[in-house]
Amino acid sequence: MTARWRLTRAGIQNVWHYLDTEFVLTGGRMVLRGTNGSGKSRALELLLPFLLDADRRRMDSSGSAAVNLDRLMRVGDPGTTNRVGYLWLELAHGDGLTEPDGHLTLGAHLRWSANTGTVAVSWFVTELRVGHGLRLIDADRHPLRREDLNQLLGPNVLTSSADTHRERVRERVFGLVDAQAAERFDGLTQLLHTLRSPTSATGSTRAGCLHCCPTRCRRCPRPRWTPPAPSSTRSPRPAPCRTGSNAASPTSRRSWPRTAATPRASSVRRPGRHGPPSGSSAGPRSTTLLLAPP
């Protein structure tokens, strides 16, 4: 196998409702499983591709720009006026079969102030490993201040410039140093954003249809079609829904088998941001963190 950088560990410390959580990635991949609202999507939004492209405007996995670092740092610990947190990602260089020949840690120091209501972010890329020579939390379980972190990392490692962080990641992780390096790196991060979006697998379901047939397709997110009020002139009746393989005709309702896994039409709602429709038998959502090879 070709030697390259692979994900090995990740961590969230004192951010949102995460106090000190470490994720271990086997073979560069990780699957998060849990009930709705347990923080699976939030962990993905805080780590990838945020620690690669340093773009705070595109943290939300749904693309709606609803994730805000200022709010996350405020709601996680409402009793404090100043809060410090860390996000970090560890990569190992090797072929995945033998011991790695090097490590890189990509991290972000977050400092929220109640006076300004904003979060100041400082980025770092270092060969030190969290828990192995790099302690981000002291003995009293308090995150290190920026000054203390700067002493551990050394000079010219900690930066408050997102552009500088992207340049370091582009060169040290992806090895992009040519004239088209910035454009190629933007393409890679855009691919990660696209693959992370939940609508990439459910776009046709979310889009729905313009009109539903009178019997309503079982998986159609649009509301049931309501007949027009009696009048001298009537508009033509909408055509049957054709959203997918489960498209129904006005006579298909009687032939549809009703099982325990088939909810009644009245109990189905539009797929929401936090999980499957109510009344469905779908299990808990799972999220996969994956770094594609350069």
C-alpha positions as CSV (number, residue, x, y, z in Angstrom):
1,M,0.0,0.0,0.0
2,T,1.1,3.6,-0.7
3,A,2.4,5.5,2.2
4,R,0.2,8.6,3.0
5,W,-1.3,10.4,5.9
6,R,-4.1,8.6,7.6
7,L,-6.5,9.6,10.3
8,T,-5.7,7.9,13.7
9,R,-7.3,10.0,16.4
10,A,-9.4,13.1,17.0
11,G,-10.6,15.0,20.0
12,I,-13.0,17.7,21.3
13,Q,-12.2,19.3,24.6
14,N,-14.5,21.8,26.4
15,V,-16.5,22.7,23.2
16,W,-20.3,22.6,23.1
17,H,-21.4,19.8,25.6
18,Y,-18.1,17.8,25.0
19,L,-15.9,18.0,28.0
20,D,-12.9,15.8,27.1
21,T,-13.7,13.3,24.3
22,E,-11.2,11.3,22.2
23,F,-12.1,9.4,19.1
24,V,-10.0,6.5,17.8
25,L,-10.1,5.9,14.1
26,T,-9.1,2.5,12.9
27,G,-7.8,2.4,9.3
28,G,-8.5,6.1,8.9
29,R,-12.3,5.6,9.4
30,M,-14.8,5.9,12.2
31,V,-18.5,5.3,12.6
32,L,-20.5,7.1,15.2
33,R,-23.7,5.5,16.3
34,G,-26.2,6.8,18.8
35,T,-29.7,8.1,19.3
36,N,-31.0,11.3,17.7
37,G,-29.5,14.4,19.3
38,S,-26.6,12.6,20.9
39,G,-24.0,14.7,19.0
40,K,-23.0,12.6,16.1
41,S,-23.4,15.3,13.5
42,R,-22.0,17.9,15.8
43,A,-18.8,16.0,16.2
44,L,-18.4,15.7,12.5
45,E,-19.1,19.4,12.0
46,L,-16.5,20.4,14.6
47,L,-13.8,18.2,13.2
48,L,-14.0,17.7,9.5
49,P,-13.4,19.4,7.2
50,F,-13.2,22.3,9.6
51,L,-9.7,21.5,10.8
52,L,-8.6,21.3,7.2
53,D,-10.1,24.3,5.5
54,A,-10.6,26.5,8.7
55,D,-13.9,27.8,7.2
56,R,-16.2,28.7,10.0
57,R,-19.0,29.6,7.5
58,R,-19.3,26.0,6.2
59,M,-19.3,24.0,9.4
60,D,-23.0,22.9,9.1
61,S,-23.3,19.6,7.5
62,S,-26.6,20.5,6.0
63,G,-25.2,23.6,4.2
64,S,-27.6,25.9,6.0
65,A,-24.9,27.8,7.9
66,A,-26.8,27.1,11.2
67,V,-23.7,26.0,13.1
68,N,-22.1,28.9,14.9
69,L,-19.0,28.6,17.1
70,D,-20.0,31.6,19.2
71,R,-23.3,29.9,20.1
72,L,-21.8,26.5,20.7
73,M,-19.2,27.8,23.1
74,R,-21.9,29.8,24.9
75,V,-24.6,27.1,25.4
76,G,-22.1,24.4,26.4
77,D,-21.2,26.2,29.7
78,P,-23.7,29.0,30.3
79,G,-22.3,29.9,33.7
80,T,-18.9,31.1,32.6
81,T,-17.8,34.5,31.1
82,N,-14.7,33.2,29.4
83,R,-14.3,29.7,28.0
84,V,-11.4,28.0,26.3
85,G,-11.7,24.8,24.2
86,Y,-9.8,22.7,21.8
87,L,-10.4,20.7,18.6
88,W,-7.7,18.5,17.2
89,L,-7.1,15.8,14.6
90,E,-4.1,13.4,14.5
91,L,-2.7,11.9,11.4
92,A,-0.1,9.2,11.0
93,H,2.1,8.7,7.9
94,G,2.6,5.2,6.7
95,D,1.1,2.4,4.6
96,G,-1.3,1.3,7.3
97,L,0.3,-2.1,7.7
98,T,3.5,-1.1,9.6
99,E,4.3,1.3,12.3
100,P,3.9,4.9,11.1
101,D,7.1,6.9,10.5
102,G,5.6,10.3,11.5
103,H,2.7,12.1,13.1
104,L,0.9,15.4,12.6
105,T,-1.6,17.1,14.8
106,L,-4.0,19.7,13.4
107,G,-5.6,21.7,16.1
108,A,-7.6,24.8,16.9
109,H,-7.6,26.8,20.2
110,L,-11.0,28.4,20.8
111,R,-11.5,31.3,23.2
112,W,-14.9,32.7,23.8
113,S,-15.5,35.9,25.7
114,A,-18.9,37.0,27.1
115,N,-17.9,40.6,26.7
116,T,-17.6,40.4,22.9
117,G,-19.8,37.3,22.4
118,T,-17.4,36.0,19.8
119,V,-14.9,33.2,19.6
120,A,-11.2,33.8,18.7
121,V,-9.6,30.9,16.9
122,S,-5.9,30.1,16.8
123,W,-4.6,27.3,14.6
124,F,-1.6,25.0,14.8
125,V,0.0,22.2,12.9
126,T,2.7,20.3,14.9
127,E,4.5,17.0,15.1
128,L,3.7,16.7,18.8
129,R,0.9,14.3,19.8
130,V,-1.9,15.0,22.2
131,G,-1.4,13.0,25.3
132,H,2.2,12.2,24.3
133,G,4.2,15.4,25.0
134,L,1.3,17.7,24.2
135,R,-1.2,18.3,27.1
136,L,-4.1,20.5,26.2
137,I,-5.7,20.2,29.7
138,D,-3.8,20.7,32.9
139,A,-3.9,18.7,36.1
140,D,-7.0,20.6,37.3
141,R,-8.9,19.7,34.2
142,H,-8.7,23.3,32.8
143,P,-7.8,23.9,29.2
144,L,-4.5,25.5,28.6
145,R,-4.4,29.2,27.9
146,R,-3.1,30.4,24.6
147,E,0.1,31.7,26.2
148,D,0.8,28.3,27.7
149,L,0.0,26.5,24.5
150,N,2.4,28.8,22.6
151,Q,5.2,27.8,24.9
152,L,4.6,24.1,24.4
153,L,4.4,24.4,20.6
154,G,7.3,26.7,20.1
155,P,7.6,29.9,18.0
156,N,5.8,30.5,14.8
157,V,3.5,27.5,15.2
158,L,0.3,29.0,16.6
159,T,-1.4,31.4,14.1
160,S,-4.7,33.3,14.1
161,S,-4.8,33.4,10.3
162,A,-7.1,30.9,8.6
163,D,-5.2,31.4,5.3
164,T,-1.9,30.5,6.9
165,H,-3.4,27.4,8.4
166,R,-4.9,26.3,5.1
167,E,-1.5,26.8,3.4
168,R,0.3,24.6,6.0
169,V,-2.3,21.8,5.7
170,R,-2.1,22.0,1.9
171,E,1.6,21.6,1.9
172,R,2.3,19.3,4.8
173,V,-0.8,17.0,4.6
174,F,-1.6,16.9,0.9
175,G,1.8,17.8,-0.5
176,L,0.4,20.5,-2.9
177,V,3.1,23.1,-3.6
178,D,2.7,23.8,-7.3
179,A,1.1,26.8,-9.0
180,Q,-2.4,25.2,-8.9
181,A,-2.0,24.1,-5.3
182,A,-4.7,26.4,-3.9
183,E,-7.2,25.5,-6.6
184,R,-6.6,21.7,-6.1
185,F,-6.9,22.0,-2.4
186,D,-10.2,23.9,-2.7
187,G,-11.5,21.1,-4.9
188,L,-10.6,18.5,-2.3
189,T,-12.2,20.3,0.5
190,Q,-15.3,20.9,-1.6
191,L,-15.5,17.2,-2.2
192,L,-15.4,16.5,1.6
193,H,-18.2,19.0,2.1
194,T,-20.3,17.3,-0.6
195,L,-19.7,13.8,0.8
196,R,-20.5,15.0,4.3
197,S,-23.8,16.6,3.4
198,P,-26.8,14.4,4.4
199,T,-28.8,15.5,1.4
200,S,-26.4,13.7,-1.0
201,A,-28.2,10.5,-0.2
202,T,-31.7,11.8,0.4
203,G,-31.9,14.6,-2.1
204,S,-34.7,13.0,-4.1
205,T,-36.8,12.4,-0.9
206,R,-36.3,15.9,0.4
207,A,-37.1,17.5,-2.9
208,G,-40.5,15.8,-3.0
209,C,-42.9,16.6,-5.8
210,L,-45.0,19.5,-6.9
211,H,-48.3,17.7,-6.4
212,C,-49.3,14.5,-4.8
213,C,-51.9,12.0,-6.0
214,P,-55.1,11.7,-3.9
215,T,-53.9,8.5,-2.2
216,R,-50.5,10.0,-1.4
217,C,-47.4,8.0,-1.9
218,R,-46.2,6.4,1.3
219,R,-42.8,8.0,1.3
220,C,-43.7,11.3,-0.3
221,P,-42.9,14.2,2.1
222,R,-45.6,16.5,0.6
223,P,-49.0,16.8,2.4
224,R,-52.0,14.9,1.3
225,W,-53.8,16.4,-1.7
226,T,-57.0,18.2,-0.8
227,P,-59.9,18.3,-3.4
228,P,-60.9,21.8,-4.4
229,A,-64.1,23.3,-3.1
230,P,-67.3,22.8,-5.2
231,S,-67.6,25.4,-7.9
232,S,-68.9,25.9,-11.4
233,T,-65.3,25.7,-12.8
234,R,-62.9,23.2,-11.5
235,S,-59.2,23.1,-12.0
236,P,-57.8,19.9,-13.5
237,R,-56.8,17.2,-11.1
238,P,-53.1,16.8,-10.4
239,A,-51.3,13.9,-12.0
240,P,-50.2,11.0,-9.8
241,C,-46.9,11.4,-7.9
242,R,-43.8,10.1,-9.7
243,T,-41.1,10.7,-7.1
244,G,-39.5,7.2,-7.2
245,S,-40.1,3.5,-7.2
246,N,-42.9,3.8,-4.7
247,A,-45.0,6.0,-6.9
248,A,-48.7,5.2,-6.4
249,S,-51.7,5.3,-8.6
250,P,-55.2,6.2,-7.3
251,T,-56.0,2.5,-6.9
252,S,-52.7,1.4,-5.4
253,R,-53.7,2.1,-1.8
254,R,-55.8,-1.1,-1.5
255,S,-53.0,-3.2,-2.9
256,W,-50.3,-1.8,-0.6
257,P,-49.4,-4.4,2.1
258,R,-49.7,-3.0,5.6
259,T,-47.0,-4.4,7.9
260,A,-45.4,-3.4,11.1
261,A,-42.6,-1.6,9.2
262,T,-45.1,0.3,7.1
263,P,-46.4,3.3,9.1
264,R,-49.8,4.9,8.4
265,A,-49.8,7.8,6.1
266,S,-51.1,10.1,8.9
267,S,-48.1,9.3,11.1
268,V,-45.4,10.2,8.5
269,R,-43.9,13.7,8.6
270,R,-41.3,15.4,6.5
271,P,-37.8,14.1,7.2
272,G,-36.3,16.4,9.8
273,R,-32.9,17.8,10.5
274,H,-32.3,15.4,13.5
275,G,-33.4,12.0,12.3
276,P,-35.9,9.8,10.4
277,P,-39.6,10.5,10.1
278,S,-41.6,9.8,13.2
279,G,-43.4,6.5,13.1
280,S,-40.7,4.9,10.9
281,S,-38.8,1.9,11.9
282,A,-35.4,3.3,10.8
283,G,-32.7,2.9,13.3
284,P,-30.4,5.6,14.8
285,R,-28.4,7.7,12.4
286,S,-24.7,6.9,11.9
287,T,-22.0,9.2,10.7
288,T,-18.7,8.2,9.0
289,L,-15.6,10.4,9.3
290,L,-13.4,9.8,6.3
291,L,-10.3,11.5,4.9
292,A,-9.8,10.8,1.2
293,P,-6.3,10.2,-0.1
294,P,-4.8,13.2,-1.9
